[in-house]
């Protein structure tokens, strides 16, 4: 998800306004925060939207 946001905001920053690159920096800061602490603010948003985490997904055994 972060990679998609980075690519879109870099494209928008090149085509429309350089202010879009602020969002790119925000995404980068969130990635650094996730690497340092192990928690990303986007995970809260995705959880509230109903997207299951990897721990919540069940793996079916193959036959």
Residue pairs with C-beta under 8 A, 6 or more apart in sequence:
1 42
1 46
2 27
2 30
2 31
2 42
5 23
5 24
5 27
6 24
6 27
6 28
9 20
9 21
9 23
9 24
9 27
10 20
10 21
10 24
12 20
13 19
13 20
13 21
13 24
30 40
30 41
30 42
31 40
33 39
33 40
33 41
34 40
43 53
47 53
